[in-house]
Amino acid sequence: MLHILVLAQATLGLHDSALNVTEVAWVPEANGVYIGGPSLSVLPWDPAQIIVSSNVFGPNVDFVHKTQNASIHHSTDHGASFAAAGVAYNHCDGTLFTFGRAVYILGPQCNGNFMQLSRSVDGLSWPLADQRHIYAAAPGMSWQNAPTPVSMGAGRIWRAVEQTGPTGSAWG
């Protein structure tokens, strides 16, 4: 299950232990396909809108013959409910963030060959024309990681990534 914790600011001061949890997406765990790689962005120009991304993983996901996409969900009520909104093509473990009045997702392709950046003007549709491969993995290597925070400074966008051996190779 992919859950979003919606905390009142007072909760951060630990004044109240009650948490408001909203379920965004769910897949039966018995089928060997799991939801992971969650990321979210509150739209600063309309804080009632929240965009959430996730992707699937597990032993029954065919990463070799099928292109995986990041599922996009959207809330217009401060996270009280979410609806499926579309996909960001071939994104796995991407991080959502806003810049100007656009929403971006930055992370590895599902096949791990490239880091990529995609842009959406509304957070709901992710046109292929607004997708860029920005950094190739070294030969025989791939990008693999989980969503990590994006920081901006000194005219750059910063995000941690991990480069590993080919899929199926030994860890380490």
Secondary structure, DSSP 8 states (H G I E B T S, - for coil): -EEEEE--HHHHTTS----EEEEEE---GGGS-EEEEEEEEE-TT-TT-EEEEEEEESTT--TTTS--EEEEEEESSTTS--EEEEEEETB-S-EEEEETTEEEEEEEBTTSSEEEEEEESSSS---GGGEEEEEE--TT-EE------EEEETTEEEE---EESSTT----
